[in-house]
């Protein structure tokens, strides 16, 4: 049994379905039947993330694409609640779809570390990968892991913050870079990169954006320095822009790249933060003696906690970070995927559901 705002919840809906790369619209896709502990959300928008493409294309292997509906940047409102939910949200509450489908929040991993919920061994998977995601009009979410959103931000603007924005902010927080320090962002001209530049500046960091020359204008328009990654001596070019010419405090890698070169951008006791994932067989070759001598660290960062989401959204609400979005129809999903895949999108595309 459920409690709902209306008896008019349909039995079927429109959804973008896969999981193979040639996605299509299914206008008779079933609306989820709520299970204990779940709420039903009617979605208005969903961001298109590059990892959606990697997932449906099985870039990381078959086990990374086992559901029917991609997507993990949805925004909508609660329209029904299973009667087993304790302290249920009010009907009409504005919520977001997180990448994680539902960390338990009670295990040792969840409770021990500040990002423990992101590594929860009891999490049932990721929306759009293991659990049907946000490229549909209705979605069932775990009531204990809801992300409530403010009403004074447009749905289309907040949707991509739920992954693209929070992932960028989390990586910068993981870096430990302090106001006045230099950071390099590799892949700065993509949808994630444009968020990373703005969040870095909001945190008081000096930003060097590294990408192809076709992204120069958009990177410089945000007030960041630009270096073309194809520059003959990119390492020297980056270091010339840093305090004392010693290199950056942190490199945020948003796309699979030449990690050895990224390491060379760093100053003593700098940190390489990996966000973008290459194919599974790619490894980083780092000389142990170099790591000992310099104190350089290598780590990874993965989306963000619910607290990170709240912080990321608040920066947008205050106008310190602006979402550059283009709203499109889900019927154009394959055209959108190809544009994103070939780097032709400056900002983020959001589907209107």
Buried (B, 14 or more C-beta within 10 A) or exposed (E): EBEBBEEEBEEEBBBBBBBEEEBEBBEEBBBBEBEEBBBBBBBBBBBBBBBBBBBBBBBBEEEBBEBBBBBBBBBBBBBBBBEBBEEBBEBEBBBBBBBBBBBBBEBEBBEEEEBBBBBBEEBBBBBBBBBBBBBBBBBBBBBBBBBBBEEEBBBBBBBBBBBBBBBBBBBBBBBEBEEEBBBBBBBBBBBBBBBBBBBBBBBEBBBBBBBEEEBBEBBEEBEBBBBBBEEEEBBEBBBEBBEEEEBBBBBBBBBBBEBEBBBBBBBEEBBBBBBBBBEEEEEEEBEEEEEEEBEBBBEEBBBBBBEBBBBBBBBBBEEEBBBBBBBBEBEEBEEBBEBBEEBEBBBBBBBEB
